[in-house]
Structure formats: C-alpha cells, structure tokens
Amino acid sequence: MALSAQQTRMLDILARRAAWVTAAELAHDLGVTTRSIRTYAAALGDLVESGANGYRVRSEAYAAHLDDTEAAEPSVGSPQERLVFLARRLLDEPEGVDVYEAAESLFVSESTIESDLTRLRGILADTELALQRQGPVVQLTGPEIARRKLISRLFRDEMRQGVVDVARIQEAFASRGLAEFKSDLVGMLDARGFFVNEYGINDVLLHMAVALDRVAKDRVLPAAGDPEVSEGIRALADDLGGLIDTHFDVALDPTELRYLAILLRTRVIAPGAGRDPVEEFVSEHDLEVVRGIVARASTEYLVDLRDENFIVRLTLHVQNLVARAHEKTYSRNPLTRSIKSSYPMIYELAVYIASRLQTAEGIEVNEDEIAYIAMHVGAYLEQQSRRRDAVTCAVVCPNYYDMHILLRERLESALGDELDVTSVITSTDVDWAALDADLVLTTIDPRGRRENAVIVQPFVTETDVEHIRQAVARIRRQRRRARIKNDLLEYFDERLFLRNFYARDALTMIRALGDRMIAVGAIDQDYVDQTIEREQMSSTAFTDSLAVPHAMTMSAKRTAIAIVVNDTAMDWGDARVNVIAFIAFDAGGRASFQTVFDQFVEVFGDREAVLGLIRRADTFTAFIDELVRIIDS
C-alpha cells in the first residue's frame, strides 16, 4: 500500500500509542483538520480501527504492513531517505559526490540537495566527521572509526522502534549466517562464565557487520601498534577472531578485533556466576563512588539499596556506561518507554543515580542508559518488595490423608514470596467470618463469601495459580489505592487547580506553576530550578496523558500538588499530555512520596479514565470527585 507522508505519520503516531487517540489530537500533531484525519483513516483502511474514543492501530494488519514495506524496493523520495542515500554515498566514495549528478539521479533540484547537505552537517556536528566542498564535489572527511559509527547510527535511525534486528542487519550488509554466528558467540560467552545483555548484543553484531563490510571495501582501521589492554580483552578478541574466521572466512586484524572486543565488554557482557567480579573487574575507586551515590539515593527515597552484591553489579554496569558515555556511543534500550510508564518510582531512582553519576564522572547519561540503571534497581527492589508485600492467606482444605500438606507445599512452591500462608483449616466446619487473612484459598464452597475467596482444586492446576496471582494483584492494588486516596486528597489545593491553562513548552509550564506554588508558600525558587534540572535530565511525561514535573530532592516548604487539566494536549518531551501535576514534597513527606508518585502515574495511565476526567473535571470539586471515582473503580 502506497501511503502519503501524512498518512505514514498518522500511522506512526498510532503505532507508538497503545490506547485510543482522538481525531483532535491527531489533527493537532499533524497540523491538519479533523476532516483530513477522517480522510487519512479511510485511506489507511484495515490498518486502523475507528470508534467513539478515536483511532488506534490494528496490530496484526500493521505488522503485515511493516513486512510488506521492508520487502519493497527502497526508495529515496522523502527528505530522510535522501539524507541517508547521500550519507551512504559519501561514506562509500572517498573521492566525493557531485551535487549536480546526485540531484539528477534523485530527480530533484540542486537546491534540494544543498538543503539535504545542510541537514547532514547538523548530524555531523557532534562527530569527528565533516563535509568539505570543492566546486560541485562534496567529500566526507574524518577517521574510519567515526565513519563506522555514522553507518551504525543511520541504520538504527531507520529501525522504526529503535531495536536492532539480526535479520535486518543481514539484509542491509549481506552478512549471511549472522544468526548462527550470534548463537555460537552467546554459547562461547556463556561457557566463559559471562551474563549476556540480549538488548546490547545485536548492537555489537551491527558494528561487526559494518566492520566486515568496510574491510571488504578496503576501508580498514589504522593500525594501533600493541596498545595496553587487559588480558581479558585480548582473550576475548582472540575468541572473537576465531568465530569470525569460522563463520565468514574473514581474518580481521588485531586492531579490528580489539575494537569489537571492547564493544562486547562494555555493552554486552558482565561476569556471571562463579567469577570474582570485585577483584577482576571493579576498581575500588568506582565502588566507592557508587556506594556514595547509592547511600544518598537510599536516604532521599527511603529505600534500602545498600546491599554489597547489588552495588558491585551496579558498579560493573556504571563502568561500562562511563566508557560508552565518553565515546558518545550509548546503548539503545527498547524498554525505556514501558519502564517509565510502568515503574515510575524505580525510574525516578535511576534518574537520581544518573544525575549524581553525571556530576561525579563529567558525562551525559541519556534516557536509554537511565532505563538500564532502572532495570538494575528494579530487579533488586522487586526481590525486597515481594517479601515485604506478601498477601496473607488462609487455606481451607478438609483433611484427607496428607492432602492439605501437599496443597500448602504446592502453593508455596508456585507462588513463593507472593503468599504468606498464616493458617490451614482442615475441617469442613469453617467459621468463614472469623478468617482475617487477606485471601482465602478453599477447596470447598465458601458459603457465599466471594470477595476475597478463590476456589482451587485439591491438586492445584496452572489455572488455579493464575487465578490466585490475579487475586493477589487485586488485593495489592486495593491496598495501594486506599493509601493514595487519603494522601492525594490531602495534598491538593484549590488555588493550584488550573483548567485549560497552556504554556509554550514544558519548561515554561514548570516556571508558571512554580510561581503559583511559591505564591501559596509551598516551595521556593530553588525548588523550581531543581525541577527544571530534573526535566532536562529526562522527560517527566510518564504516560501518553500525564506529566509529573518535580525536583529530585524533598526540599519543598510543604507538600503540595499543582494540577493542570487541559482539553487539548501539549508537547512534553516525546509525548503529548493533557494533565500536568507539579508535585512538591517536603522532608516529612518522604514516606508518602513513593506511594503517591507510583500510584498517581498508575491512576492516570488509563487513557479512558483520563478522557473521562477531562470531560467532567471543569471545576476543582468536580476534579476531586472524578479522581475519587477513578481510584475507587
């Protein structure tokens, strides 16, 4: 299906959002009328679904459309496609590209090519590459390593979701057998006792495919003599060279292999079980830096991260992150957006850690790298929270030999720390009203008690386990929402409720809300400045509808929330939001911050609920009523 640029943009917007998107929002994003949106939707046909709440993409049809698009012959019709085409020609043709010849081959004017070259200069601004001009001929100058980084960057930018795919690498660089090479590489790393980061390994395979392609074109890295590298890197380079020779019948020189081994070490692998990571991989200086940052984060957010094993693992990651940051070759993280929206408090902790790393190491940490830190923090905290947040459970299983014992063992085996079995009733005469556990699991009819009871089979099935997990999740959600309801209502202030209040951009909105919060004595100017600093680290748009600007320290004069509810969404980072909640917590509110922050994002993560809030919350009282209704539902 041939789509216009606007239809393609509309499809991309819908694909990025899991929920419905209204015609008004799409019209605003595309700069057209809602009538045009209806026309585009009709042209997209089965790719999109329309309903009372707007439009959304049909997943299966969209996936098939992507496959068809990728299988089609590449074109150079759009400005981005021309840009990539020119960059690749400049990379492959050291003698340069003639502007007039390029314009003729692409069926565009010379001025169009000149405009494309201006855009390309912007991309090259933060690299070691530059364009040089002699008459109509343009040349790309700079070191080979920078050229390879540009090739990798252009390839990643072409990927719709930012995830590097082995099949696409094979297709782009004619590197057949890459999947088999990857399998053997992972096997080799596993045998050497390393953990492998699956999200990073394809990125290294891309660099390797680029290296093989450039070497085949006689574009090799300059020899670097015999630089000082660790024995671990040397051994990794030797193993890598053997695998490449076996699979691709190419003998890369030591400089190429050392470069790939360093990429592998800093992006993909970490020492696994049976290794001594402290002695072999982690410097005492780096450990002390991370210990200090973790201690401050633990104090600021009232969580206990001061576990030595966790700190060592995080330090290993930080060392690699610092190396990538100095090279400005960050690792893409396909889970960044979902981590922000699903685990906002964990992401916030990661932002705090990243901000301190920036100061300590003099580097920049981007959103993808922050999300990797969040994955480390989240994995550790999840282990702790499961133990603390266990749901108490009473098991009713009338005595028949040792059936009740087997049932309890099966439950504890399947559900681990999620359940705390506090009592087992083996009689059929049960005083159901006296059971005070959070959850009742019973093999007999609970006599009308259904609210927190789950009927299970004496020999628990996978279906039973799934039903129990759903019940546990529901109970935990009810607990959290009961806490947030009390806290939230205490922190809202009618003077800080604004309806259809707009600003030019996110930072202007923060300043405007900050002025109002200063006027009511909630914060000072320093808190506003800290909030702007936090926003510049990573966007606080945690869902497609909600932004929660805030500072990284609990330094407000008093806890308060300024709330803006707008009919029309405004740009906030990469998202467009209708609700902005400027949250300020004082030192005494540390304990509440975690609960309020996480659950506030959860409540506003439901697109349908947000749309209902926007329709009904025309006054402060109506806003509070609707918020309570959403929480209670």
C-alpha positions as CSV (number, residue, x, y, z in Angstrom):
1,M,0.0,0.0,0.0
2,A,1.5,3.4,-1.0
3,L,0.9,5.9,1.7
4,S,1.4,9.7,1.7
5,A,3.8,11.3,4.1
6,Q,0.9,12.5,6.3
7,Q,-0.8,9.1,6.3
8,T,2.5,7.5,7.3
9,R,3.0,10.0,10.1
10,M,-0.5,9.3,11.4
11,L,0.1,5.5,11.3
12,D,3.4,6.0,13.2
13,I,1.7,8.1,15.9
14,L,-1.0,5.4,16.4
15,A,1.6,2.7,16.5
16,R,3.5,4.4,19.3
17,R,0.5,4.7,21.5
18,A,-1.3,1.6,22.9
19,A,-4.5,3.4,23.6
20,W,-7.1,5.3,21.5
21,V,-6.1,8.6,20.0
22,T,-8.7,11.2,19.3
23,A,-9.1,12.9,15.9
24,A,-8.5,16.3,17.6
25,E,-5.1,15.0,19.0
26,L,-4.1,13.6,15.6
27,A,-5.1,16.8,13.8
28,H,-3.0,18.8,16.3
29,D,0.0,16.5,15.8
30,L,-0.2,16.6,12.0
31,G,-1.2,20.2,11.7
32,V,-4.4,19.4,9.8
33,T,-8.1,19.4,10.3
34,T,-10.1,16.6,11.9
35,R,-11.8,16.2,8.5
36,S,-8.4,15.4,7.0
37,I,-7.8,12.9,9.7
38,R,-11.1,11.1,8.8
39,T,-9.9,11.1,5.1
40,Y,-6.5,9.6,6.1
41,A,-8.2,7.0,8.3
42,A,-10.4,5.9,5.3
43,A,-7.3,5.7,3.1
44,L,-5.5,3.5,5.7
45,G,-8.4,1.1,5.6
46,D,-7.8,-2.1,7.7
47,L,-4.6,-0.7,9.2
48,V,-6.6,1.4,11.7
49,E,-9.7,0.9,13.8
50,S,-12.1,3.8,14.5
51,G,-14.5,4.1,17.4
52,A,-16.2,6.5,19.8
53,N,-12.8,7.2,21.5
54,G,-10.9,7.9,18.3
55,Y,-8.5,5.8,16.4
56,R,-6.0,3.0,17.1
57,V,-3.8,0.7,15.0
58,R,-4.8,-2.9,14.2
59,S,-1.7,-4.8,15.4
60,E,-1.8,-7.7,13.0
61,A,-2.5,-5.6,10.0
62,Y,0.2,-3.1,11.0
63,A,2.8,-5.9,11.4
64,A,1.9,-7.2,7.9
65,H,2.2,-3.7,6.5
66,L,5.7,-3.4,8.0
67,D,6.7,-6.7,6.5
68,D,5.4,-5.6,3.1
69,T,7.2,-2.2,3.4
70,E,10.5,-3.8,4.3
71,A,10.2,-6.3,1.4
72,A,9.6,-3.5,-1.1
73,E,12.4,-1.9,-3.1
74,P,13.9,1.0,-1.1
75,S,13.1,4.5,-2.4
76,V,14.6,7.9,-1.9
77,G,11.5,10.0,-2.1
78,S,11.4,11.6,1.4
79,P,13.9,14.0,2.8
80,Q,15.1,11.4,5.3
81,E,15.6,8.8,2.6
82,R,17.6,11.3,0.5
83,L,19.7,12.2,3.6
84,V,20.6,8.5,4.2
85,F,21.3,8.0,0.5
86,L,23.7,10.9,0.3
87,A,25.4,9.9,3.6
88,R,26.0,6.4,2.3
89,R,27.3,7.6,-1.0
90,L,29.7,9.9,0.8
91,L,30.8,7.1,3.1
92,D,31.5,4.8,0.1
93,E,33.0,7.3,-2.3
94,P,36.2,8.8,-0.9
95,E,36.7,11.0,-4.0
96,G,33.4,12.7,-3.2
97,V,29.9,13.2,-4.7
98,D,29.0,15.6,-7.4
99,V,26.0,17.7,-6.3
100,Y,24.6,18.1,-9.8
101,E,24.9,14.4,-10.6
102,A,23.3,13.5,-7.3
103,A,20.3,15.8,-8.0
104,E,19.9,14.3,-11.4
105,S,20.0,10.8,-10.2
106,L,17.4,11.5,-7.5
107,F,15.2,13.7,-9.8
108,V,15.3,16.7,-7.5
109,S,16.8,20.2,-7.8
110,E,20.3,21.2,-6.8
111,S,18.9,23.4,-4.1
112,T,17.1,20.4,-2.6
113,I,20.4,18.5,-2.4
114,E,22.1,21.6,-0.9
115,S,19.3,21.6,1.8
116,D,19.9,17.9,2.5
117,L,23.7,18.6,2.9
118,T,22.9,21.3,5.4
119,R,20.9,18.8,7.4
120,L,23.7,16.3,7.2
121,R,26.2,18.9,8.5
122,G,23.9,19.2,11.6
123,I,24.1,15.4,12.2
124,L,27.9,15.5,11.8
125,A,28.2,18.4,14.3
126,D,28.9,16.2,17.3
127,T,31.1,13.7,15.5
128,E,34.7,13.8,14.2
129,L,33.4,13.9,10.6
130,A,33.0,17.0,8.4
131,L,31.9,17.9,4.8
132,Q,34.5,19.6,2.5
133,R,33.5,21.3,-0.7
134,Q,35.5,21.9,-3.9
135,G,33.2,23.3,-6.6
136,P,30.3,20.9,-7.1
137,V,32.1,18.0,-5.4
138,V,31.4,17.3,-1.7
139,Q,33.7,15.0,0.3
140,L,33.3,13.4,3.8
141,T,36.5,13.7,5.9
142,G,37.3,12.1,9.2
143,P,38.6,8.9,10.8
144,E,37.4,5.5,9.8
145,I,36.1,4.7,13.3
146,A,33.8,7.8,13.1
147,R,32.6,6.7,9.7
148,R,31.6,3.3,11.1
149,K,29.7,4.9,14.0
150,L,27.8,7.1,11.4
151,I,26.8,3.9,9.4
152,S,25.5,2.3,12.6
153,R,23.6,5.4,13.6
154,L,21.9,5.7,10.2
155,F,21.0,2.0,10.3
156,R,19.4,2.4,13.8
157,D,17.5,5.5,12.8
158,E,15.9,3.5,10.0
159,M,14.5,1.0,12.5
160,R,11.0,2.0,13.5
161,Q,11.2,1.0,17.2
162,G,15.0,1.6,17.7
163,V,15.6,-2.1,18.1
164,V,18.4,-3.6,16.0
165,D,17.3,-6.8,14.4
166,V,19.6,-9.6,13.2
167,A,17.6,-10.2,10.1
168,R,17.7,-6.6,9.1
169,I,21.5,-6.4,9.6
170,Q,21.9,-9.5,7.4
171,E,19.8,-7.8,4.7
172,A,21.5,-4.5,4.9
173,F,25.1,-5.7,4.9
174,A,24.8,-9.1,3.1
175,S,26.1,-10.8,6.3
176,R,24.5,-14.2,5.8
177,G,24.9,-16.6,8.7
178,L,24.8,-13.8,11.3
179,A,22.1,-15.6,13.3
180,E,24.3,-18.8,13.6
181,F,27.3,-16.6,14.5
182,K,25.3,-15.0,17.3
183,S,24.2,-18.4,18.6
184,D,27.9,-19.6,18.8
185,L,29.0,-16.2,20.3
186,V,26.4,-16.4,23.1
187,G,27.5,-20.1,23.7
188,M,31.1,-19.1,23.9
189,L,30.4,-16.2,26.3
190,D,28.2,-18.5,28.5
191,A,31.0,-21.1,28.6
192,R,33.4,-18.4,29.8
193,G,31.0,-17.5,32.7
194,F,29.5,-14.3,31.4
195,F,26.0,-13.0,31.6
196,V,24.8,-11.6,28.2
197,N,22.7,-8.5,27.7
198,E,20.4,-9.6,24.8
199,Y,19.4,-5.9,24.2
200,G,23.1,-5.0,23.6
201,I,24.4,-7.9,21.6
202,N,22.6,-7.1,18.4
203,D,24.1,-3.6,18.5
204,V,27.6,-5.2,18.6
205,L,26.7,-7.5,15.8
206,L,25.7,-4.4,13.8
207,H,29.2,-2.9,14.4
208,M,30.7,-6.2,13.4
209,A,28.7,-6.4,10.2
210,V,29.8,-2.8,9.4
211,A,33.4,-3.8,10.1
212,L,33.2,-6.8,7.7
213,D,31.6,-4.6,5.0
214,R,34.2,-1.8,5.3
215,V,37.1,-4.3,5.3
216,A,35.7,-5.9,2.2
217,K,35.8,-2.4,0.6
218,D,39.4,-1.9,1.8
219,R,38.3,0.6,4.5
220,V,40.3,-0.7,7.5
221,L,41.0,0.9,10.8
222,P,44.5,2.3,11.1
223,A,46.9,0.0,12.9
224,A,47.3,0.9,16.6
225,G,50.5,-0.9,17.4
226,D,50.2,-3.0,20.5
227,P,48.1,-0.8,22.9
228,E,47.8,-1.7,26.6
229,V,44.7,-3.7,27.0
230,S,43.7,-6.3,29.7
231,E,44.3,-10.0,29.2
232,G,40.6,-10.4,29.3
233,I,40.1,-8.2,26.3
234,R,43.0,-9.9,24.4
235,A,41.4,-13.3,25.1
236,L,38.0,-12.1,24.1
237,A,39.5,-10.6,20.8
238,D,41.2,-14.0,20.1
239,D,38.0,-16.0,20.6
240,L,36.0,-13.4,18.5
241,G,38.6,-13.6,15.7
242,G,38.3,-17.4,15.6
243,L,34.5,-17.3,15.4
244,I,34.5,-14.7,12.6
245,D,37.0,-16.6,10.6
246,T,34.9,-19.8,11.0
247,H,31.6,-18.3,10.1
248,F,32.6,-15.6,7.5
249,D,36.0,-16.8,6.3
250,V,37.5,-13.4,7.1
251,A,40.6,-12.8,9.2
252,L,40.2,-9.4,10.8
253,D,43.4,-7.8,12.0
254,P,44.2,-7.3,15.8
255,T,43.1,-3.6,15.7
256,E,39.6,-4.5,14.4
257,L,39.2,-7.4,16.8
258,R,40.3,-5.3,19.9
259,Y,37.7,-2.7,19.0
260,L,34.9,-5.3,18.7
261,A,36.1,-7.0,21.9
262,I,35.9,-3.7,23.8
263,L,32.4,-3.1,22.4
264,L,31.4,-6.5,23.6
265,R,32.9,-6.0,27.0
266,T,31.3,-2.6,27.6
267,R,27.9,-3.2,26.0
268,V,27.0,-6.9,26.3
269,I,28.7,-8.9,29.0
270,A,29.0,-8.9,32.7
271,P,30.7,-11.5,34.9
272,G,28.4,-14.3,35.9
273,A,28.2,-17.0,38.5
274,G,31.5,-18.3,39.7
275,R,33.5,-15.2,38.9
276,D,35.1,-12.8,41.3
277,P,33.8,-9.5,39.9
278,V,35.2,-7.3,42.6
279,E,38.8,-8.4,42.2
280,E,38.8,-8.9,38.4
281,F,36.5,-6.2,37.0
282,V,35.7,-3.5,39.5
283,S,38.1,-0.8,40.8
284,E,37.9,0.2,44.5
285,H,37.5,3.9,43.4
286,D,34.5,3.1,41.2
287,L,33.0,1.1,44.1
288,E,33.3,4.0,46.5
289,V,31.7,6.4,44.0
290,V,28.7,4.1,43.5
291,R,28.4,3.3,47.2
292,G,28.2,7.0,48.0
293,I,25.6,7.6,45.3
294,V,23.5,4.6,46.4
295,A,23.7,5.7,50.1
296,R,22.3,9.2,49.2
297,A,19.6,7.7,47.0
298,S,18.6,5.3,49.8
299,T,18.3,8.2,52.2
300,E,16.5,10.5,49.8
301,Y,13.9,7.9,48.7
302,L,13.6,5.8,51.8
303,V,14.7,2.6,50.2
304,D,17.5,0.3,51.2
305,L,19.8,-0.2,48.2
306,R,22.9,-0.7,50.4
307,D,23.5,-4.4,49.5
308,E,27.1,-5.1,48.5
309,N,26.2,-7.6,45.8
310,F,23.8,-5.1,44.2
311,I,26.4,-2.3,44.5
312,V,29.0,-4.5,42.8
313,R,26.7,-5.4,39.9
314,L,25.7,-1.7,39.5
315,T,29.3,-0.6,39.5
316,L,30.1,-3.1,36.7
317,H,27.3,-1.5,34.7
318,V,28.4,2.0,35.6
319,Q,32.0,1.4,34.5
320,N,30.7,0.3,31.1
321,L,28.2,3.2,31.0
322,V,31.0,5.7,31.6
323,A,33.1,4.2,28.8
324,R,30.2,4.4,26.4
325,A,29.4,8.0,27.5
326,H,33.0,9.2,26.9
327,E,32.7,7.7,23.4
328,K,29.2,9.0,23.0
329,T,28.1,5.5,21.8
330,Y,25.2,4.9,24.1
331,S,23.3,1.6,24.1
332,R,19.7,1.7,22.9
333,N,17.1,0.3,25.3
334,P,13.8,-0.8,23.7
335,L,12.1,-0.9,27.1
336,T,12.7,2.8,28.1
337,R,9.1,4.0,27.5
338,S,7.5,1.0,29.2
339,I,9.8,1.3,32.2
340,K,8.9,5.0,32.6
341,S,5.2,4.4,32.5
342,S,5.0,1.1,34.4
343,Y,7.7,1.7,37.1
344,P,7.9,5.5,37.5
345,M,9.3,5.4,41.0
346,I,12.1,3.0,40.0
347,Y,12.8,5.2,37.0
348,E,12.9,8.2,39.3
349,L,15.5,6.5,41.5
350,A,17.5,5.7,38.3
351,V,17.3,9.4,37.3
352,Y,18.7,10.4,40.7
353,I,21.6,7.9,40.4
354,A,22.3,9.1,36.8
355,S,22.3,12.7,37.8
356,R,24.9,12.0,40.5
357,L,27.0,10.0,38.1
358,Q,26.9,12.9,35.6
359,T,28.4,15.1,38.3
360,A,30.9,12.6,39.5
361,E,32.2,11.4,36.1
362,G,31.6,14.5,34.0
363,I,29.5,12.6,31.5
364,E,26.0,12.8,30.0
365,V,23.6,10.0,30.7
366,N,20.7,9.7,28.3
367,E,17.2,8.2,28.8
368,D,18.1,4.8,27.4
369,E,21.0,4.5,29.8
370,I,18.8,5.7,32.7
371,A,16.4,2.9,31.8
372,Y,19.2,0.3,32.1
373,I,20.1,1.6,35.6
374,A,16.3,1.3,36.4
375,M,16.4,-2.3,35.3
376,H,19.2,-3.0,37.8
377,V,17.4,-1.1,40.6
378,G,14.1,-2.7,39.8
379,A,15.4,-6.2,39.8
380,Y,16.8,-5.7,43.3
381,L,13.8,-3.9,44.7
382,E,11.4,-6.4,43.3
383,Q,13.1,-9.1,45.4
384,Q,12.8,-7.0,48.5
385,S,9.2,-5.8,47.9
386,R,7.9,-9.3,47.3
387,R,9.0,-10.3,50.8
388,R,7.6,-7.1,52.4
389,D,4.3,-7.0,50.4
390,A,3.3,-10.6,50.8
391,V,-0.5,-11.2,50.9
392,T,-1.6,-13.2,54.0
393,C,-3.6,-16.3,53.1
394,A,-5.8,-18.8,54.9
395,V,-6.1,-22.3,53.2
396,V,-9.3,-24.3,53.7
397,C,-8.7,-28.0,52.8
398,P,-10.7,-30.6,54.7
399,N,-8.5,-33.4,56.0
400,Y,-8.0,-36.4,53.7
401,Y,-4.7,-38.1,54.4
402,D,-2.0,-35.5,53.8
403,M,-3.8,-33.6,51.0
404,H,-3.7,-30.3,52.9
405,I,0.1,-30.6,53.3
406,L,0.6,-31.3,49.6
407,L,-1.7,-28.3,48.8
408,R,0.3,-26.0,51.0
409,E,3.6,-27.2,49.6
410,R,2.4,-26.7,46.0
411,L,1.1,-23.2,46.8
412,E,4.4,-22.2,48.4
413,S,6.4,-23.7,45.5
414,A,4.3,-22.0,42.8
415,L,3.8,-18.6,44.4
416,G,7.0,-18.2,46.6
417,D,7.1,-14.8,48.4
418,E,3.8,-13.6,47.0
419,L,1.8,-15.5,49.6
420,D,2.2,-15.8,53.4
421,V,0.1,-18.8,54.5
422,T,-0.9,-17.9,58.0
423,S,-3.4,-20.7,58.7
424,V,-4.6,-24.1,57.3
425,I,-8.1,-25.2,58.2
426,T,-8.7,-28.9,57.7
427,S,-12.3,-29.1,58.9
428,T,-15.5,-28.7,56.9
429,D,-17.0,-26.6,59.7
430,V,-15.4,-23.3,58.9
431,D,-16.2,-20.0,60.6
432,W,-15.8,-18.0,57.4
433,A,-16.4,-14.7,59.2
434,A,-13.6,-15.3,61.6
435,L,-10.9,-15.7,58.8
436,D,-9.0,-12.4,58.9
437,A,-6.4,-13.2,56.2
438,D,-6.2,-11.0,53.1
439,L,-7.1,-14.0,50.9
440,V,-8.8,-17.3,51.4
441,L,-8.0,-20.3,49.2
442,T,-10.5,-23.1,49.6
443,T,-11.3,-26.5,48.1
444,I,-14.9,-26.3,49.2
445,D,-17.7,-23.8,48.6
446,P,-17.1,-20.7,50.8
447,R,-20.8,-20.3,51.6
448,G,-21.4,-17.1,49.8
449,R,-18.1,-15.4,50.8
450,R,-16.7,-14.4,47.5
451,E,-15.0,-11.1,47.9
452,N,-11.6,-12.4,48.9
453,A,-12.0,-16.1,48.4
454,V,-10.7,-18.2,45.5
455,I,-11.9,-21.8,45.0
456,V,-9.0,-24.1,44.0
457,Q,-8.6,-27.8,43.1
458,P,-7.1,-30.1,45.8
459,F,-4.2,-30.7,43.3
460,V,-3.5,-27.1,42.2
461,T,-3.6,-26.5,38.5
462,E,-1.9,-23.8,36.4
463,T,-5.3,-22.2,36.0
464,D,-5.6,-22.1,39.8
465,V,-2.2,-20.5,40.2
466,E,-3.1,-17.8,37.6
467,H,-6.4,-17.1,39.4
468,I,-4.5,-16.7,42.7
469,R,-2.0,-14.4,41.2
470,Q,-4.8,-12.2,39.8
471,A,-6.4,-12.1,43.3
472,V,-3.0,-11.2,44.9
473,A,-2.5,-8.4,42.4
474,R,-6.0,-7.1,43.0
475,I,-5.5,-7.0,46.8
476,R,-2.2,-5.2,46.5
477,R,-3.7,-2.7,44.1
478,Q,-6.6,-2.1,46.6
479,R,-4.1,-1.6,49.4
480,R,-2.1,0.9,47.4
481,R,-5.1,2.8,46.2
482,A,-6.5,3.1,49.6
483,R,-3.3,4.8,50.7
484,I,-3.0,7.1,47.7
485,K,-6.7,8.2,48.1
486,N,-6.0,9.6,51.6
487,D,-2.7,11.2,50.7
488,L,-3.7,12.7,47.4
489,L,-6.8,14.5,48.7
490,E,-4.7,16.0,51.5
491,Y,-2.1,17.5,49.1
492,F,-4.4,19.1,46.5
493,D,-5.1,22.8,46.9
494,E,-8.0,24.6,45.0
495,R,-5.7,27.6,44.5
496,L,-3.4,25.3,42.5
497,F,-6.0,23.8,40.2
498,L,-6.0,25.2,36.7
499,R,-8.3,24.3,33.8
500,N,-7.2,24.8,30.1
501,F,-4.0,26.6,31.2
502,Y,-1.4,26.4,28.4
503,A,2.3,27.3,28.0
504,R,4.7,27.4,25.1
505,D,6.7,24.4,26.3
506,A,7.3,22.1,29.3
507,L,9.9,24.4,31.0
508,T,7.6,27.5,30.6
509,M,4.8,25.5,32.2
510,I,7.1,24.5,35.1
511,R,8.0,28.1,35.7
512,A,4.4,29.2,35.6
513,L,3.2,26.6,38.0
514,G,6.3,27.2,40.2
515,D,5.3,30.9,40.5
516,R,1.9,29.8,41.8
517,M,3.3,27.4,44.2
518,I,5.8,30.0,45.5
519,A,2.8,32.4,46.0
520,V,1.0,29.9,48.3
521,G,4.1,29.2,50.3
522,A,4.7,25.6,49.1
523,I,8.1,26.0,47.5
524,D,10.9,28.5,46.8
525,Q,12.7,29.4,43.6
526,D,15.4,26.9,44.3
527,Y,12.8,24.1,44.1
528,V,11.7,25.4,40.7
529,D,15.3,25.4,39.4
530,Q,15.8,21.8,40.7
531,T,12.6,20.8,38.9
532,I,13.9,22.3,35.6
533,E,17.2,20.5,36.1
534,R,15.3,17.2,36.6
535,E,13.2,17.8,33.5
536,Q,16.3,18.4,31.4
537,M,17.7,15.0,32.6
538,S,14.7,13.1,31.3
539,S,11.2,14.0,30.3
540,T,8.6,13.6,33.2
541,A,5.9,12.6,30.8
542,F,5.4,9.1,32.3
543,T,2.3,8.2,30.2
544,D,0.8,9.4,27.0
545,S,-1.5,11.7,29.0
546,L,0.4,12.7,32.2
547,A,3.5,14.7,33.0
548,V,4.7,14.9,36.6
549,P,7.4,17.6,36.9
550,H,9.2,17.5,40.3
551,A,12.6,18.0,41.9
552,M,14.9,15.2,42.8
553,T,15.1,16.2,46.5
554,M,12.3,16.5,49.1
555,S,13.1,20.2,49.8
556,A,9.7,21.9,49.5
557,K,8.4,24.1,52.3
558,R,5.3,21.9,52.5
559,T,3.9,19.1,50.4
560,A,1.6,20.2,47.6
561,I,0.4,19.3,44.1
562,A,-0.4,21.9,41.4
563,I,-2.7,20.3,38.8
564,V,-3.5,21.4,35.2
565,V,-6.2,19.7,33.2
566,N,-6.3,20.7,29.5
567,D,-8.8,19.8,26.7
568,T,-6.0,19.9,24.1
569,A,-2.8,18.1,24.7
570,M,0.5,19.9,24.8
571,D,4.0,18.7,23.8
572,W,6.0,17.4,26.7
573,G,9.3,15.6,25.6
574,D,8.3,13.0,23.1
575,A,4.7,12.8,24.4
576,R,1.6,15.0,24.3
577,V,-0.1,15.4,27.7
578,N,-3.4,16.7,28.9
579,V,-2.7,16.5,32.6
580,I,0.3,18.2,34.3
581,A,0.9,17.6,38.0
582,F,3.7,19.6,39.6
583,I,4.5,17.6,42.7
584,A,6.4,19.1,45.6
585,F,7.3,17.1,48.8
586,D,8.9,18.4,52.0
587,A,11.3,16.3,54.1
588,G,8.4,14.9,56.2
589,G,6.7,13.6,53.1
590,R,9.4,11.2,52.0
591,A,7.5,8.1,53.1
592,S,4.4,9.2,51.2
593,F,6.3,10.2,48.0
594,Q,6.9,6.6,46.8
595,T,3.3,5.6,47.2
596,V,1.8,8.8,45.8
597,F,4.2,9.0,42.9
598,D,3.8,5.4,41.7
599,Q,0.1,5.3,42.1
600,F,-0.6,8.7,40.7
601,V,1.0,7.6,37.5
602,E,-0.9,4.3,37.6
603,V,-4.3,6.1,38.0
604,F,-3.5,8.4,35.1
605,G,-2.1,5.6,33.0
606,D,-5.6,4.6,31.9
607,R,-6.4,6.6,28.8
608,E,-10.1,6.1,29.1
609,A,-10.0,7.4,32.7
610,V,-8.1,10.4,31.7
611,L,-10.5,11.2,28.9
612,G,-13.4,11.0,31.4
613,L,-11.5,13.3,33.8
614,I,-11.0,15.8,31.1
615,R,-14.7,15.8,30.1
616,R,-16.0,16.0,33.7
617,A,-13.4,18.0,35.7
618,D,-14.5,21.5,34.8
619,T,-14.1,22.7,38.5
620,F,-11.8,21.7,41.4
621,T,-14.7,20.0,43.2
622,A,-15.6,18.0,40.0
623,F,-11.9,17.1,39.6
624,I,-11.7,15.7,43.1
625,D,-15.0,13.8,42.7
626,E,-13.8,12.3,39.4
627,L,-10.4,11.4,40.8
628,V,-12.0,9.6,43.8
629,R,-14.3,7.8,41.4
630,I,-11.4,6.6,39.2
631,I,-9.4,5.4,42.3
632,D,-12.4,3.6,43.8
633,S,-13.2,1.9,40.5
